[in-house]
Amino acid sequence: MGTRNPEMTPFSSSGPLVGSYDESSPPPSIPLPQSTSIPPRFPAPPQSASQFPQQQFPTIPQQQFPSIPPPQFPQQQFPTIPHQQVPHQQVPHQQVPHQQFPHQPFPAMPNQPAPYAPPLQGQPYAPPLQGQPYAPPPLQRQPYAPPPFQGQPSGPPLAANIQALMEDFSSLSVGSIPGSIEPGVDLKALPRPLDADIHPKSLSDMYPMNCNPRYLRLTTTGIPSSQSLVSRWHLPLGAVVCPLAQVPDGEEVPIINFASTGIIRCRRCRTYVNPYVTFTDAGRKWRCNMCSLLNDVPGDYFAHLDATGRRIDLDQRPELTQGSVEFVAPTEYMVRPPMPPLYFFLIDVSVSAVRSGMIEVVAKTIRSCLDKLPGFPRTQIGFATFDSTIHFYNLKSSLTQPQMMVVSDLDDIFVPLPDDLLVNLSESRNVVETFLDSLPSMFQDNVNVESALGPALKAALMLMSQLGGKLLIFQNTLPSFGVGRLKLRGDDPRVYGTDKEHMLRIPEDPLYKQMAAEFTKFQIGVDVYAFSDKYTDIASLGTLAKYTGGQVYYYPGFQSAIHGEKLKHELARDLTRETAWESVMRVRCGKGVRFSSYHGNFMLRSTDLLALPAVDCDKAFAMQLSLEDTLLTTQTVYFQVALLYTASCGERRIRVHTAAAPVVTDLAEMYRQADTGAIVSLLSRLAIEKTLSSKLEDARNSLQLRITKALKEYRNLYSVQHRLGGRIIYPESLKFLLLYGLSLYKSTPLRGGYPDVALDERCAAGFTMMTLSVEKLLKLLYPSLIWVDEHLLKTTDHEDIESLKRLPLAASSLDSRGLYIYDDGFRIVVWFGRVLAPDIAMNLLGPECAAELSKVSLGKRDNEMSRKMIKIVEKLRESEPSYYKLCHLVRQGEQPREGFLLLMNLVEDPMGGTNGYVDWVLQVHRQVQQNP
């Protein structure tokens, strides 16, 4: 009998058995995983069997299923959550006659195909119950209709029978239809990343000198040795790189200055010296780990070797012992003198911008950050505002007041006094402060509704082309005047589902991509801040950030009283975080492999050189790997990321990250060493890019197909040797792949169609997800749901906030007597159960606790419970400082806010015609079982 492979993991409890086995042992019975759902906090009242007559399920012939038309559902209301648990009939487990493991076994599905087809896209599953559906006991859930999203309906009407799925998923099984999966998948047993985030497979034992995975994560740390293995690996093969990732204190990247020696590099492949090079010939030569070329060691860098062949000065050479280092670049790495940090602000001052309060928040935030801008005393700054004309500001240090100059001829743009519009901040500090103080009142009576963004961009390019820098655009309305004017589009639902649908998600006017190329050429990075409750064509505006290494910040329906703190925090971080200026990045690989495609915000200057005018710690890039040779002959493949940039202090530097990975000849080993986080990161970028050339449905289908093929290929590894029957098997490393796949399927850039997500919101979410690091993306796809009222009621505060238990993202996790926090990395939602203890609500909200919570804010009050709650919220914000998490309060049954803020984001529940977690697993499993 073989031993159990620790990478093979059970998946489901009662139904499709999930797990996998080593190749030497027969398939054992599958243990019942421990439930990841928390137990009920209040015991369910006893119910007699006579109260609930057993439901009978009709027999449905297999051949009838394809002909059932999609049901037409009347507009139904979505119930909220009862506080009582209703026990369901449990189907007894049967032992599978195979080798037993020390867990509870449960039965496998029959080998024959089941006539039951799980619900496909667009059709929510409702069990075919006979008789009247169960009505909950006295504390009825209030009806809920999915809320409209920004004035648009959020999805098709929900089925009446969806209530049956929402009834306490902690004990519900998918129906026992004759010939179907018996007795169904237990929602509790499905794997979820509740205990901790996904960490990549560590190679520290094999390659202890690799760079930290925060900088470089491979989708699998087992590199395939042949093209045939690549063709059987249906998931993305590649890496996610975050070259400037933020590091904890004490783990800073060492800075090395070779001075007169010059930076040590391979003369053939240009690889930088790193821990994996070897020294020979008594230390006079070193062998490149990438291309194996022998290079001479410069005299100033020479050191003798000890008996083991190691340099005797190894402890004084960080570049030979650490996977991440930063070299100070000599003058030959400079095309021009290092540029100073430069910030130019292009601000929309049309009537809508004035009324929203955006101008005042922006002006005050910039003023508060002047002392913290990087690069003092070299920092340069400038401003321009625009409506139907462009306003420049002379900020010369000899002036006491700034001078405004208006250019109204937009067909022939020119820049007046170009030398005085960009000034040294330290020299012109008083004039800059005076301008920022007067800016909000300067346009308070403006009634101009036009926006000449295109001409303003051309003017900004003229001003900044000498130095480069960062251009920050604050746009509050659709560009409507001069070159680059855009028209309203995307409001025709007939386009969705056609071959023209993707045209809505790409720039309408080629000017914006052309301007982005020009900005990149002159080392100008663009960040776009978009504010509007109306259509502003983020698809076009975001292109400016996409090709310049920038970022899109989107504030729909901006009002300074509500969103001011969020804008203030995110703008301040954008201005004060350390930025790498005029950068280029290249990722080198060992023999036989190369990166063939790149995904993120950059301009590809050559086949493998990424131009990044401005890059920072919040930007990540994904890339796909391909084999150049049919067969790899080496045992190890090396990767080296090199980012050449100008630091804000004026130094030209090269940040280098080096990693090694083993070459494997076994597909099972590739799966064993897979990194779900990196895979999902690449899958999300590929799916979002597919929406720019195909229908949303095609992008979703492509995502599902890749996951299905990967699980089918893994299943085939064991199907010959073992009788798998109806078991779902997967490697331990990919146990969360199905859940993250479902979350991505339901994410804002991909989900639904015209009525589900506003076009601007869909495009903005796509631009954001293309830049996120692995950790931030996983948090966005599967947010935290935390139960906090028990913590607040404790008399001591010794419990660490990180220890608060995360719950599955399903309605069954919510209790009407509880208080919960939902956190997706971008916002926080505090959900108050309808029958939450009144003293908790009073302590947190004061006398306003009975009011509509959309008008109430969570402030610090003079009681211990309030202080604990504020501490939790502040800790959640501090844990991810890239974005400011606005705190939204919502009460159970408070519609439509409850649906929009929380219920629509419970990805494990069926919603808007999409599958829940159980149905998704069943659907993928049926496809896995089908013959090719």
N, C-alpha and C positions, 0 to 999 in steps of 0.2 A: 504494500500500500504506500502510495506517495504521501509526502507531507503537504500540508496546505500552504499554498503560496500566499504570503502576507499581502500581496498586491491585489488579491482577488477578494472582492467585497460583496456582501449581500446587498440587495437594493430594496426589495419590497417584502411585505409580510405575507399577505394572503392573496395570492394570485400569481401574476407572472413572477417567477422567482428570479431574483437578480443576484448576480455574483459571478465569479469566474474561477477557473481552476487551473492548477498547473497541468502540464502535459502528461504527467506520469500517473496521476491518480484518477480513479473513476469519479464522476460528478457526485459530490456528497449532497445530502439534504441541506437546505439552506437555512441558516439561523435567522431568527427574527431580530432585526435590528432594534436597538433601543429607540423609543419614541423621542423625536426631537421637539415635540410639542409639549408645552408645560402642562402639568395636570390641572384640572379645574381647581380654582381657588375656593369654590363653594361647592359642597357636595350636591349632586342632583337629587331632587326629592324622589322617594321610592315610587315606582309605577308598577301597577299590576299588569300581568300579561293580557288581561281582558280589556284593558283600556285601549290597547292599540291592536286592532285586528291585523293579522299578517297579510301583507300585500301579495297578490299573485301576479307573476310576470307572464305575459303571453309568450307563446312560442312563435318566433318569427323566422320563417324560412330564409335561408341565405340568399337565394336568388331574388328575393323581393327588395333587398336593401338598395340596390343601385337605382331603382325606379321611384324611390320615395322623393317627392319634390320637397324643396326647402319649405318649412312651415312659414306661414305668414302670422306674425305675432302682433296682437294689438299692443298699444302702449301700456306697459305695465309699470308698476312701481316696485322699487327695490327695497326689500325690508332691511331694517337694521337688526342688531344682534340681540337675541333673548339672553337672559342671564342664567337660564336653567339648561342643564345638559339633559338630553333625552337619550336614553340607552337604546341602541339599535340591536336587532337580532344578530348575534354573532354566529358565523358559520364555523363549525368545529374544524380544527386543523387536522390534517392527516399526515402521518409520517411517510416520508419518501424512503424507500428501501435502499439506501446507499450509506456510505460511510458517514457517521454522525460526528458533529462538532459540538462543543459545549455551549450551544445556544438552542433556543426553541426552534424546531423545524417547522416548515410550512409547505404546503403542496405546490407542485408545479402545474403549469397549464398543460392541457392535453396537447399531444403532438399535432393532431389534425387542425387544419385552419378553422378558426372560429367564425361563425356567420356574423357575429356582432362586429360592426365597424365603428370604432370610436369616432366621435364627431370631428369632421374636417373643418377647414377654415370657413369662417362665416356662419357656422351652425353650432350654437351652444347645445350641450348634451343635456337632455332631460330624461330621467329614467321613466320607462313606460308604465306608470303606476295605474292600477285600476281603482275605481272608487274615488272618494274625495281625498285630496292631499291632507296631510296632518296639519292641524292648526295649533300653534304654540299655546302653552298655558298663559295664565292671566297677563303677564307682562309682555304685551304684544309689541312686536317691532313696528315702528312707524313706517309707512310706505316711503319708498325712495325711488325717484326717477333720476337716471344719470343726468348730470347737469350739462348745460350747454357750455362749450369752451369758447370764451371770448365772442359771445354772440352767435356761436354756431352750435348746432346739435353735436353731441360728443360721440354718437354712435347709433347703430340701429336699435330699435326697441328690444328689450330683453324678453325672453320667453317667460310665460307665466310659470312654467315648471322649473325655472331656474331656482325658485325657492327651495326646491327639493335638494339642490346641490349645496345651497348655502346653509342648510340645517345642520349645524354642528358637525363639521368635517372631521372632528377628532374621532368620531365613531362610524362615519358613513363609509360604505363600500360601494364601488361601482356595481351596478345591478347584476343579479344572478339570472341572466337570460339563458335559457337552455342552449347548450353548445357554445356559450361564450366563456370568457375567462372566469373561472370559479375560484373564489367568490369575489374577486376584484382586487384592486391595488389599495392598500391602506395608506392614506395620506400621511399618517404619522411616521411611517417607516421610510419615506422617501428622503434621500440625503439633502442636507441644507448646510450652508456655511455659517452656522450660528455660533459656534464656539470661538472661531478665530478666522481672520482673513486667510485666503489661500497664499501660501508661501511657496516659492519655486523649489524644485528639487535642488538640493545642495550638492555641489561637487567639491565641497571643502575637504573631504577626505582624500579624494583622488587628485584634485588640483587646488591645494590650499592657497595658492597665490593669485587665484582669479579675482577680478574686480567684484565688488558687491553687486548682487542682483538688482539693486535699485537703479543701477546704471545700464545694465544689459541683461535681458531675459530672453532665453531661447524658447521656442514653442516646444521643443523637446531637446534635452541635453544628450540624447543619443543620436548622433548624426548618421543618416543612412549611408551605407557603403556603396549602394548601386542605384541606378535609375529604376530598376524594377521595384526596389523597396520604396522609392519615392512615389511611384505610381500607385502603390497600395496604401500609402499614407494619405488619406483623403482630407485630412485637416491641413491648415496652413503650415508650411515649413518656413520658419523665419525667426525674426527677433524683434523685440521692442527696446528702443534705446532712449534713455533720458539722460543726456550727457551732463547736465548741470543739476541733477536731482539734489534736493535739500538733504543735508546730513545732520545727524544729532551732534551736539557739542562734543568735542573730543575726537570726532572722526573726520576732521577736515582733510581734504586732499593735500598732500605735501607739495610744496612749490620748490622746483629745482632750477638753479641757474648754473649752466655749464660754463658761462662766461667765455673765456678765450678758447676753450676746447671745442665749442660748438656742439649742437645736439647730435647724439650718436644715432645714425640711421643706416639701414641696409642700402647699399649703393644701387641695388637692382630693383627691389620692390618698394623701397622707401619706408619700410616698417621701422617704427621707433624702438629703441632698445627697451627690453621688458624682462620680466622674471623668467621667461621661458627660452631666452637665448642661452647658448652654451659657449664657454670659453675653452680654447685649445691652444696648442703650441706654446705652453708655459705662460698663457695669458696674453700672447701677442695677437691672437686672432679670435673672432667670435662668429658663431654660426647662426644665421637668421632662422628663427623658428617657422617663418612663413614659407620662404622659398629655398631654404637650406644653403644659401650662398655663404662662403667664408669671407668675412670682412676683416680688414686690418683694424686693430685697436689703436686709436691716436695715442701719442706719447703721454700727453697729460692725463689720459684716462687709464693708463696701464696699471695693473696690480698683479702681483704674483698669485699663483694658485696653490691651494693646500693639497694634501694627499688625496682628497676626494674630488679634486678638480674644481673646487669652489674658490672664488676670489677671496683673498684674506680681508678685503675691506668691505665685504658684503653688508655688514651691519651699518655701514655709513652710506650705503647706496640704496635709497628708497625705490629707485626705478628698477632695481634688480630683485626686490623683495615684495613689492606691493603692486596690485593689479591696477591701481588708479594713481596717476601722478600728473603734475602740471609743470610743463617746461616753460621757462621764460625764453621767448623767441628772440634771436638776434636780428639785426637790421635786414638780413637777406630775406626774412619772412614778411617784409613790409613793402607794399607797392607805393605807399605814401606814409607820411608821419601819422602816428595813431590819432584818430579823431577824438575830439572831446565828446562827452555825453551831450546830446542835443535833444530837446523836447520842443516840438511845435504843436500848438493846439489850434484846431480848426473847429469852430463852434457855431452851430446853427442858432440863429437868433430870431427865427420866424415866430409868429404869434403863438403857435402851439408850444414851442419851446419855452417861451416866456410864461405862459399860463401854467405849465406843468411844474414850474419851480426848478427845472433842471439847471438853468444857467447859474442860479444862486448857489446851489449845492456844488457845482463844478468849480466855481470861482473860489468859494471858501475852502474847498478841499485842496486845490492847487496851492493856495496861500499857506495853508497849514503844513504843507509838505516841502516848502522851499528850503528849509534847513536840512532836510533829509535826502534831497536829490543826490544821487551818487555823482562823484567826480569833482567835488569842490576842490579848488576854486576854478576849475576849467569849464564847468557846466554852462551850456548855452541854452537860451530860451526865447520863444517868440509866440505871437498870437495873431490870429485872423478870425473875423466873424463874417457870417454871410446870411443873406436872405435872397432878395433878387439882385443885390449888389454885393460886392466884396469889400470888407473894411480891414485895412491894415493899420498897425499901430507902431508908431515911432517910439521906441523905448530907450533912446540914447541917454547915457548916464548924466549928461550935462543938463537935461531937461528936469523941470520940477513936476510937470504933468505930461502924461503920454499924449501924443498927437495922433488923431484918427485921420486916415486918408482913404477916401472912397473911390473905388473903381467900378464904374457902371457899364462900361463897354465890354461886355462879356465875350464878344466875338474876337476881340484882339487883346487878350490879357497881357498886361505888363505889370511889373513890380516897381512901385515908387520907392526911392531911397533904400535899395536892397541892403546896404551896409548897416542900417540902423534898425532893421526889423528883426534881426536875430542878434541878440546881445549877450554879453557875459553876465551871468546872473549876479555874481558877487559885486560887479561894478555898477550894475543898474538895479540893484535890489530895491531901492526906495521907489523908483519909477514903476517897477513891476508890481509892487505891493499897492501902490496908488491905483494902478489900472485894475487890478483884481478887486479892490474895494469898490470901485465905481462901476464895474461891468454889469452887475444885476440891475442897477437903476438906470443905466445908460439906455436900455432897450425896453424898459417896463411899459412904455406906451406904444410900442411897435405893433402895428396891425398888419404887417406884410405877411402874406400866407405862402409866398414862393420860397423855393429852395434851389439855389444855384450851386449844387455840390460839385458838378463836373468842372466848371470854370475855377472853383475854389481849389480843387485838386491840382489843376494845372499851375495855379499860382504857387501853391505850396511846393510843388516839384521845382519850380524855378528858384525859390528861396533856399531850399535844402540841398540842392544838387551839388554844391561845393563841398559840403561836409558830410552829408548823410545824417542819420539820427532816427528818432522815433516820432512818427506823426500820429497824434491822437485825434480822431474824428468824433464829434458829438452831433449825431443826426437825429432830428425829431420828426421828420416828415418825409414823404416820398419826393426825391429829387424831381423838380418840375420845371426848371428854368435853365436855358442855355444848353450847351453840349452835355450829353449824358443824362438828359431828362428821361424819366421812366414813366411807363403807363401802368394803370391798374390792371393786374392780371391775376389769375388764380381763383377767381370767384365763379368760374363756370364748372359745375360738377360734371358736365358731360365729357370734359377732357379726361377725367380720371378713368383709368381702366383702358385707355386707348394708347396707341403708340406715341402720342404727343404728350402724354402725361409728364414725362421727365423734363420736358422743356420748361416747365414751371420752376424747376429746381436748379436751373443753370442761369447764368447772367443773360439778361435780355439784350443788353447793349454791349458790344465787344470792347467799348471804351474802358470798362473797368478792369478787364484782364490786361489790356494794353498798358493802362496806367500802372497796374501792379508790376508788370515787367519792367517798366521804366523806374519805378521806385526801387526795385531790387537792384537794378543796374547801378544806381547811385547810393546803395547801402542805406535805404530808408525802409524801416519796418513800420507797418500800419496796424494800429488797434482801432476797432470800430465799436463805438458805444451807440446803440440804437434805442431810441425811446419813442414809443407811439402805441396808441390803442387801435391804430388803423394800419393798413398794409403799407409797408415801407420797402419792400423788395429786398429782404435780407439775402436772397440768393445772389443778387448783383453786388450789394455793398460788401458782403462777406468775402467776395473774391479778392478784394484789396488786402484783407488780412491773410487769406489762404496762401497767396503766392509771395508774401513778404515775411513769413515767419511770425505773423501777428496773431491776434486773438479777437473774437467777436463777443461782446457783452450785450445782452439783450434784456431790456426792461419793458415788457409790454404794459401799456397803460400807466406809464410812470407818473406818480404823484409824489412830490417831495416829502409830504407828511408821512407817507407809507413806506416808500422805497428809498428815502434819502440816506438812511444809515447804510444800506447795502451798496449804493453807488459810492458813498464816501469811503467805505472800507476798501472796495475793489479798485477804485481809482488810486487811492493812496498806496495800495500794495503794488499796483502797476508802475507807479512812479518811483517807489523807494526800493523795490527788490533789486538785488544785484543783476545786472544785465550784461550779456556778452555782445559787444558791438561788432559790426562788419565781419561776420563769422562765415566760415565755410566748414562743412563736416564731411568726412569720408570714413567708410567702414571697410577695412581690409580683411580678407579671408585667406586661409591657407590654401594649399594646392588643391585643385579640383573642384572648388566650390566658389560661388560668387553670389552677391545679392543682385537680383534681377528687377525688382520693382520696389518703390518707396511710397509710403503713405503717411500724409500729415500735412503740415503747413510749411511750405518751403518752395523754392524755385530750383529745379534740377538744372544745374549749369552744364554738366556733361553726364556721361552715363552713370557715374557714381559719385558726383560731387554736388552736395546740397548747399545752396546759397541761403544764408540765414542772416539778413541785415541786423536783426536784433533777436536774441533768444535768451530764455531765462529758465529758472528751475521748474516752472510749471508746464513746460513743453516736452512732449514725448513724440517719438517717431517710430513707425513700424516699417518693416521691410521683409520681403520674401526671398528665400534662399533657393538656389537651384544648383544642380551638379553639372559641371562642365565636362566631366569624364564619365564614361559608362560605369567605371569601377574605381573606387578610391583605394589607393594602395597604402595610405598612411594609417596609423593607429589613432592619431589625434588630429583634430582640426582646431586652428587658432583663429580668433577674431580680435580685431583691434579697432576701436573707435577713436578717431582723432578729430578734435574740434579746435581749429585755429581761430582766435578771436582777439579783440582788443578789450582789455579790462577797463573799467571806469577810471582807474587810477592812471591810465595812459600806457600801461605795459601791454605789449603784444605777447600772448601766451598760447600754449598748445596743451589742451587737456587730453590725456590719453587713458583709455580704459582697455585692458587686455584680459581675455578669457580663453580657456581651453575647454574642449569637449571631446569625449571619446567617440570614435567611429564604431558603429554596431552593424552586425550582419543579420540581426534577428528583428523582425517586425514587432514581436512581443516586447522586446527591450525598448524599442522606440516608444511604445505605449507606456511602458512602466516608468519611463523618464519624462513623460509629457508634463508640460506646465499649463494647467487650465487657464490661468490668468493671462499668460501671453497669447494662448490660442484664441481666447475670447476677444482680446484686444485687437488681434489681427482680423478675426472674423467680423468684428463690428466695423472696422475701417473698410474692409472689402464690401460689406453689405451696403454701407452708406454710399460708397462710390458707385455701386451698382444702381442705386436709385437715381443717379445723375444721367444714366443712359438707358434705364429700363423702368418698367412699372414697379410700383411698390410690391405688388404681389409677386413679381418675378424675383425681387431681392429677397423676400421672405422665403419663397420656395427654394431658392438657391442655398440659403442658410440651412434650412431643414434638410435638404438633400445631402449636404456635406456631413452633417452630424450623423444622419442615417447611414451613409456609406461607411463612415469611420467605425460605427458600432457594428455594422454588418461584417466588416473586414476582421474586426477583433473577434467576433463570434465564430467566424470561419476558422480561426486559428485552433479552435477547440472542438468544432462540430464533428470532425472526422474521427477523433479519438474517443469522444464521450457522447453519450445520449443526452443532449441538452434539453430536449423536450421544449416546453414553453418558457424556459428561463430567459430572463434578460440578464446578460452578463456585461461587465465593463471593467476596465482596470481601475484600481484604487485611485490613481492619479487623475482620472477623469470622472470621478463620482459626481461632481457638481456640473458637468458639462451640459446635461439636459436642462437643468434649472436655469443656468445662465443663458443657454440657447433660447429658452422660452422667454426670459426677461428681455433679451435682445429683440426677439420677435415682436414683443409688446412695447418696445421702447419708442420714444417720441419720433425719431426719424423714420421708423419703419412701420408703425402700426396703422391699421385701418386704411382710410382713404380720405376723401374730401371732407366728410362731416366730422371726422374724429380728431383732427389736429389742424389748427390754423396753419396756413402755408409758411408764414414767417417763423412761427414757433418751431415747425418741423426743420426748416433750414438752419435756424440758429442752433438747435440742439445737435444737428449734424456737424456743424462747424466746431462746436464745443467738444463733442466726443472724439473728433479726429485728433485733438491735441492732448487728451487726458493720459496721465500715467496709468499703469495697470491697476494700482490700488484705488485710485479715484474712479476709474471706470467701473470696477466691480462694485464699489459702494453705490454708484448711481444705478446700476442694473438691479442689484438686490440690496435695498437700503436696510437700515436697522429699524426694528420695531421693538421698543423697550417698555416694559411694564414698570412704572415708577411709584405708584401710590404706596406700595408696601415699604419702599425705601424711605419715603417721606414720613411715614408713620413711626419709623424706628426712632428710639430715643437717643441712640448714639449715631455718630457720623463716621464710624471707622471703616465702613464698607467702601471700597474703591469703586468709583463710577464705572470703570471698565468691567467690573464684575457683575454689573446689572445684566440680567439674563435677556438675551435676544430671543425674539419669538418668530415663528414662521409668518410670512407675509400672506396671511389668510384671514378672512373675516372671523373664523372660529377662534382666532387668538384674542379677539377683543371681547371684553366682558363689560356689561352695562354698568357694573359697579366699580370699574377701574379707571385709571388715568394712564395714558400711554403717550410715548414720544416716538414719532416717525422722523428719521433723519436720512436723507439721501446724499448728503455732502453739499447740497445747494440750498436746502431749506429745511426747517424744522416745523413739524406739525404736532401740536399738543391736542390730543383727543380726550375729551371729557365724556365719560359714560353718562347715560341719562340719569341713572340712580347712584351716581358717585356720592359718597358721604358729603353732606352739605358743609361740614366744617373744613374739609379739604379745599373745596371750591372757594369758601369764604377766606381762608388763610392765603390762598394764592391770588385771588382777584379782588378781594374786598367787597364792598357793596355792589360792585358791577357784576358780580357772579351770576345774577339772574338775567342780565341783559343779553342781547344778541352778541355773540363772541367776536363777530367780524369787527365790532366797534370797540373791542377791549384789547388792551395790551398787557403783556406779562411783565410787570414791574416789580422791583424789590420792595417788600413790605416788612414791617417790623415784627416778624415772627420767625421761628426756627424753620418752619416748613417752607416758607417763601424763600428763605436764604438757601436752603438745600436745593430747591428747584432752580433758582438762578445759577447756583454753582454747577448743576448738571448741564444747563444750557450753555454756560460759558465754557465748560470743559469740551463740550461737543464742538463748539466753534473754534476753540484753540487747537483741536486735534487736526483740523483741516483748514488752514488759514487762507488757502488760495481764493476761496469764495466766501462771502459773508452769508450766513444762513439766517434769513429772516424767520422770525418765529410767528407762525400762524396758529390761532386758537380756534377750535371747532368743537361743537357739542354734537353728540350722537343725535341723528335725526334732523340736524340743521342743514337743510338743503337750499340751494345746490352745492354749498361749500363743502360739505362732508364728502360728497361723491367726487368732486373735483380735486380736493386736496389729499384725500386719503384712499377712499374705496376704489377709485380707478387705478390706484397704484399698488393694490394688493395682487401681485402678479400670479399668485398661486390659485386665485379664484377665476372662474369663467367670467368674462366681462366683454360687453360690446361685440358678441359674436365670436370671441376668441376662446381657445381652450383654456381650462385650468391645468394645473400641474399634473393631476392624475390622467386627464384625457390626453394631454400632450405625450406623456410617457406611453400610454397605450397606443396612440397613433404612430409614434416613432417605432415602437416595438413591432407593430403589424408590418410596417414597411421593412424593418430589419429581417423579419421572417420570410418575406416574399422572395421567391426565386428571382435571380437577375433577369 
